[in-house]
Amino acid sequence: MPIEIFRFPLNILVIVLWLAIIAMLYRNRTGNALARFMLSRGATWISLALMVVIGIALGLEREPSTTSWPVVVSIFYILSHLCFIVMRGWRNAKGIRWRFCFTHIGLLLALGAGFWGAPDREQLRMAVHGYPSNEAYTMKGELRPTPYPIELMGFRMMHTGDGTPTHYEAQIRVDGKDATLKVNHPYDRTPSEKIYLVSFGKEPTGETYAVVEIVHEPWQWISATGIIMLIAGAVLLFIQGPKRTENGRPPPAPPCEGGRGEHGTDAGSESRSKIYFDYAEQQGGKDREAGLKRRTNIPPPLRFVPLSSVAQRSAPLRGYRSTFSASSKDPLRPLT
């Protein structure tokens, strides 16, 4: 299935539907197995492994393809996992966790812009001559005229001693403005559109022409925003450092009001357990059962007194009668 069918505005509708489904699953996470898995530690390890595998696979390819189904499914899983993590940990009892938001939301925007914006990415090539022209072609060979003409004003090339070209650059005119194109040094026509110098050639008449590539990425500013947020989160993490207690664990939940009830339990033990569970959940802690076991006060076990101690305490009463006599006013009358 070609990704071009998900161009704007269809990709925006898919994003809204995707976020709505994730929010619904997260709201009902207690009774939903998929949501519990996406919030588990195992899901995090899977995401990290997929990122490593995708990075290595794309780095080893000469022409990496980011539109293959294994890559698309893997990135979609990573983005979904990030959304669940952000919904769970973007704030805690003290307020918004800015470092967490900068790093996780920044990564989500950087990856999401490249993933959801891929259908809107347009790549054109055209031969630029000494006269204005707007005839450009897609990578499939389809004619796609540009809304502006490009004209080649000059071309300069440097050679080695054996005639091998080592450096070349082209002077072009775009929208009435002159610009210089070099290899790996594009001209930024707009923040989302760049013009690259790809190669050059000569006509049968001996005239030199330049081949340029026009790349239009309307989602580039979203990706740049995510990268800036990632850098800001890393700086905050470096300045403030991780927040830990002396034993390396997260701080305990704040105490709740309520006195001692019967059986030695706190009157507010249930509410205190709920507070701790909410805190542990936001901190990426364990499940509800573990949180309840930590905070619920269990009554102490019964204390058994040794028989020897009972015998020692009852020794002074051995010389007295322990049965009640109706004729005697003193039930503990001494034996005669």
C-alpha positions as CSV (number, residue, x, y, z in Angstrom):
1,M,0.0,0.0,0.0
2,P,1.6,3.4,-1.0
3,I,1.9,5.9,1.8
4,E,0.8,8.7,-0.5
5,I,-2.8,7.9,0.3
6,F,-2.2,9.1,3.9
7,R,-1.4,12.6,2.8
8,F,-2.9,15.6,4.6
9,P,-5.7,15.8,5.8
10,L,-6.1,12.0,6.1
11,N,-3.0,11.6,8.3
12,I,-4.4,14.2,10.8
13,L,-7.6,12.3,11.1
14,V,-5.7,9.1,11.7
15,I,-3.6,10.8,14.4
16,V,-6.7,12.1,16.2
17,L,-8.3,8.6,16.1
18,W,-5.1,7.0,17.3
19,L,-4.7,9.3,20.3
20,A,-8.4,8.9,21.2
21,I,-8.0,5.1,21.2
22,I,-4.9,5.3,23.4
23,A,-6.6,7.7,25.8
24,M,-9.6,5.3,26.1
25,L,-7.3,2.3,26.8
26,Y,-5.3,4.2,29.4
27,R,-8.5,5.4,31.2
28,N,-9.6,1.7,31.4
29,R,-6.1,0.4,32.1
30,T,-7.1,-1.6,35.2
31,G,-9.3,-4.0,33.3
32,N,-7.5,-3.9,29.9
33,A,-4.6,-6.3,29.3
34,L,-3.2,-4.4,26.4
35,A,-3.0,-1.2,28.4
36,R,-1.3,-3.0,31.3
37,F,1.2,-4.5,28.9
38,M,2.0,-1.2,27.2
39,L,2.7,0.3,30.7
40,S,4.9,-2.6,31.8
41,R,8.7,-2.8,31.9
42,G,8.7,-5.5,29.2
43,A,7.1,-3.1,26.7
44,T,9.9,-0.6,27.4
45,W,12.6,-3.2,26.7
46,I,10.9,-4.2,23.5
47,S,10.8,-0.5,22.4
48,L,14.5,-0.1,23.1
49,A,15.4,-3.3,21.2
50,L,13.3,-2.2,18.2
51,M,15.0,1.2,18.1
52,V,18.4,-0.4,18.1
53,V,17.5,-2.9,15.4
54,I,15.9,-0.3,13.2
55,G,18.9,2.1,13.6
56,I,21.4,-0.7,12.7
57,A,19.3,-1.9,9.8
58,L,18.8,1.5,8.2
59,G,22.4,2.4,8.8
60,L,23.7,-0.6,6.9
61,E,21.5,0.0,3.9
62,R,22.8,2.0,1.0
63,E,19.4,3.5,0.3
64,P,17.4,3.0,3.5
65,S,13.7,2.5,3.1
66,T,11.6,3.8,6.0
67,T,8.3,2.9,4.3
68,S,8.7,-0.9,4.6
69,W,6.1,-2.7,6.7
70,P,8.5,-4.0,9.4
71,V,9.8,-0.5,9.9
72,V,6.3,1.1,9.9
73,V,4.9,-1.4,12.4
74,S,8.0,-1.1,14.7
75,I,7.8,2.7,14.8
76,F,4.1,2.7,15.3
77,Y,4.6,0.4,18.4
78,I,7.3,2.7,19.7
79,L,5.1,5.8,19.3
80,S,2.1,4.1,21.0
81,H,4.3,3.0,23.9
82,L,5.6,6.5,24.3
83,C,2.0,7.9,24.4
84,F,1.1,5.5,27.3
85,I,4.2,6.4,29.2
86,V,3.6,10.2,28.8
87,M,0.0,9.8,29.9
88,R,1.1,8.0,33.1
89,G,4.0,10.1,34.2
90,W,3.6,13.6,32.9
91,R,2.7,14.8,36.5
92,N,2.8,13.6,40.1
93,A,1.6,14.7,43.5
94,K,4.0,17.7,43.4
95,G,2.9,19.0,39.9
96,I,4.2,18.7,36.4
97,R,7.4,16.8,35.8
98,W,9.1,19.1,33.4
99,R,12.2,17.0,32.7
100,F,10.1,14.0,32.0
101,C,7.8,16.0,29.7
102,F,10.7,17.6,27.8
103,T,12.5,14.3,27.1
104,H,9.5,12.0,26.4
105,I,7.3,14.5,24.5
106,G,10.4,15.7,22.6
107,L,11.2,12.1,21.5
108,L,7.5,11.6,20.6
109,L,7.4,14.7,18.4
110,A,10.8,13.9,16.7
111,L,9.8,10.4,15.8
112,G,6.1,11.2,15.1
113,A,6.9,14.0,12.7
114,G,9.0,11.7,10.6
115,F,6.5,8.9,10.8
116,W,3.2,10.8,10.2
117,G,4.7,13.4,8.0
118,A,6.3,10.9,5.6
119,P,3.3,10.9,3.2
120,D,3.5,14.7,2.9
121,R,7.2,14.6,2.1
122,E,7.8,15.5,-1.6
123,Q,11.1,15.0,-3.5
124,L,11.5,16.5,-7.0
125,R,14.4,16.7,-9.4
126,M,14.9,19.1,-12.3
127,A,17.5,20.1,-14.8
128,V,18.3,23.8,-14.4
129,H,19.5,25.6,-17.6
130,G,20.4,29.2,-18.4
131,Y,16.8,30.2,-18.8
132,P,13.9,30.1,-16.3
133,S,12.2,26.7,-16.0
134,N,9.8,25.0,-13.6
135,E,9.6,21.4,-15.1
136,A,10.4,19.1,-12.3
137,Y,9.9,15.3,-12.0
138,T,9.1,13.0,-9.1
139,M,11.3,10.0,-8.2
140,K,8.9,7.9,-10.2
141,G,9.3,10.0,-13.3
142,E,6.0,11.9,-13.1
143,L,6.0,15.5,-14.3
144,R,5.3,17.8,-11.3
145,P,5.8,21.5,-12.2
146,T,7.0,23.8,-9.5
147,P,5.1,27.0,-8.6
148,Y,8.3,29.0,-9.1
149,P,10.9,29.0,-11.9
150,I,14.6,28.3,-11.4
151,E,17.3,29.7,-13.6
152,L,21.0,28.8,-13.8
153,M,23.1,32.0,-13.6
154,G,26.6,30.4,-13.5
155,F,28.5,27.2,-12.8
156,R,32.0,26.7,-11.5
157,M,34.0,23.5,-11.2
158,M,37.5,22.7,-9.9
159,H,39.6,19.7,-11.2
160,T,42.7,17.8,-10.1
161,G,45.8,17.4,-12.2
162,D,44.3,14.4,-14.1
163,G,41.0,16.2,-14.8
164,T,38.9,14.6,-12.0
165,P,36.3,17.1,-10.7
166,T,36.8,17.8,-7.0
167,H,34.5,20.7,-6.3
168,Y,31.6,22.3,-8.2
169,E,29.0,24.9,-7.3
170,A,26.1,26.5,-9.1
171,Q,24.6,30.0,-8.9
172,I,20.9,30.0,-9.4
173,R,18.0,32.4,-9.2
174,V,14.9,31.5,-7.3
175,D,11.9,33.8,-6.8
176,G,14.1,36.7,-8.0
177,K,16.8,35.9,-5.4
178,D,20.3,34.7,-6.2
179,A,21.6,31.7,-4.3
180,T,24.7,29.5,-4.4
181,L,24.4,25.7,-4.3
182,K,27.2,23.4,-3.2
183,V,27.3,19.7,-2.5
184,N,25.7,19.0,0.9
185,H,25.1,22.8,1.3
186,P,21.5,23.3,0.2
187,Y,19.6,26.6,-0.2
188,D,16.7,27.0,2.3
189,R,13.9,28.5,0.3
190,T,11.5,28.2,3.2
191,P,11.8,26.6,6.6
192,S,10.2,23.4,5.2
193,E,11.7,23.4,1.7
194,K,15.4,23.0,0.6
195,I,17.1,22.9,-2.8
196,Y,20.1,20.6,-3.2
197,L,22.8,20.4,-5.9
198,V,22.9,16.8,-7.1
199,S,25.0,16.7,-10.2
200,F,25.7,18.5,-13.5
201,G,25.9,17.7,-17.2
202,K,26.5,19.1,-20.7
203,E,24.1,19.5,-23.6
204,P,25.2,18.4,-27.1
205,T,25.7,22.1,-27.8
206,G,28.3,22.2,-25.0
207,E,26.1,24.1,-22.6
208,T,26.4,23.1,-18.9
209,Y,23.3,22.4,-16.8
210,A,22.9,21.6,-13.2
211,V,20.6,18.9,-11.7
212,V,19.0,20.1,-8.4
213,E,16.7,18.3,-6.0
214,I,13.8,20.0,-4.3
215,V,12.8,18.5,-0.9
216,H,9.6,19.7,0.7
217,E,9.0,18.6,4.3
218,P,6.1,20.4,5.9
219,W,6.5,18.5,9.2
220,Q,10.1,19.5,9.6
221,W,9.4,22.2,12.2
222,I,7.6,19.7,14.4
223,S,10.7,17.4,14.3
224,A,12.9,20.4,15.1
225,T,10.7,21.3,18.1
226,G,11.0,17.7,19.4
227,I,14.8,17.8,19.1
228,I,15.0,21.1,20.9
229,M,12.8,19.7,23.7
230,L,15.1,16.6,23.9
231,I,18.1,18.9,24.4
232,A,16.3,21.0,27.0
233,G,15.3,17.8,28.9
234,A,18.9,16.5,28.8
235,V,20.2,19.9,30.1
236,L,17.7,19.9,33.0
237,L,18.5,16.3,33.9
238,F,22.2,17.2,34.0
239,I,21.7,20.3,36.1
240,Q,19.2,19.0,38.6
241,G,20.2,15.3,38.7
242,P,17.9,12.4,39.6
243,K,15.6,12.8,42.6
244,R,16.2,9.9,45.0
245,T,16.1,9.2,48.7
246,E,19.0,7.8,50.7
247,N,18.1,4.1,50.1
248,G,17.7,4.8,46.3
249,R,13.9,4.4,46.3
250,P,11.3,7.0,45.5
251,P,10.1,9.0,48.5
252,P,7.1,7.5,50.4
253,A,3.6,8.8,50.1
254,P,2.5,11.7,52.3
255,P,0.7,10.8,55.5
256,C,-3.1,11.0,55.6
257,E,-5.3,12.1,58.4
258,G,-7.0,9.6,60.7
259,G,-6.4,8.0,64.0
260,R,-6.0,4.4,65.2
261,G,-9.0,2.2,64.6
262,E,-9.8,-1.2,66.0
263,H,-7.5,-4.2,65.4
264,G,-4.6,-1.8,65.4
265,T,-5.2,-0.4,61.9
266,D,-5.3,3.3,60.8
267,A,-8.7,4.7,60.1
268,G,-7.3,6.2,56.9
269,S,-5.3,3.2,55.8
270,E,-7.4,2.6,52.7
271,S,-7.1,6.2,51.5
272,R,-3.4,6.1,52.3
273,S,-3.0,3.0,50.3
274,K,-4.7,4.7,47.4
275,I,-2.4,7.7,47.6
276,Y,0.6,5.5,47.6
277,F,-0.7,3.4,44.6
278,D,-1.3,6.6,42.6
279,Y,2.2,7.9,43.4
280,A,3.8,4.5,42.6
281,E,1.9,4.3,39.3
282,Q,3.1,7.8,38.3
283,Q,6.7,7.0,39.2
284,G,6.6,3.8,37.1
285,G,6.4,1.6,40.2
286,K,4.8,-1.8,40.8
287,D,1.2,-2.9,40.5
288,R,-1.7,-2.0,42.8
289,E,-1.4,-5.1,44.9
290,A,2.2,-4.4,45.8
291,G,1.4,-0.8,46.7
292,L,-1.5,-1.9,49.0
293,K,0.7,-4.4,50.8
294,R,3.4,-1.7,51.5
295,R,1.1,0.9,53.0
296,T,-1.7,-1.1,54.7
297,N,-0.9,-1.6,58.4
298,I,-1.3,-5.2,59.3
299,P,-2.3,-6.0,63.0
300,P,0.5,-7.5,65.0
301,P,0.3,-11.2,65.7
302,L,-1.0,-12.6,69.1
303,R,1.6,-12.8,71.8
304,F,1.8,-16.1,73.6
305,V,3.0,-16.1,77.3
306,P,5.2,-19.1,78.4
307,L,3.7,-21.4,80.9
308,S,6.8,-20.9,83.2
309,S,6.0,-17.2,83.5
310,V,2.4,-18.0,84.4
311,A,3.6,-20.4,87.1
312,Q,5.9,-17.8,88.6
313,R,3.1,-15.2,88.8
314,S,0.6,-17.6,90.5
315,A,3.2,-18.9,93.1
316,P,2.0,-16.6,95.9
317,L,-1.6,-18.0,95.6
318,R,-0.7,-21.7,96.0
319,G,-1.6,-21.7,99.8
320,Y,-5.1,-20.5,99.2
321,R,-8.3,-22.3,98.3
322,S,-9.4,-21.4,94.8
323,T,-13.0,-22.8,95.2
324,F,-15.9,-20.6,96.4
325,S,-17.6,-21.6,99.7
326,A,-21.1,-20.5,100.4
327,S,-20.5,-20.3,104.1
328,S,-17.3,-18.3,103.8
329,K,-17.1,-14.7,103.0
330,D,-13.5,-15.1,101.7
331,P,-13.3,-17.4,98.7
332,L,-9.5,-17.5,99.1
333,R,-9.5,-18.8,102.7
334,P,-6.2,-20.5,103.8
335,L,-6.1,-24.2,103.9
336,T,-6.2,-25.8,107.4
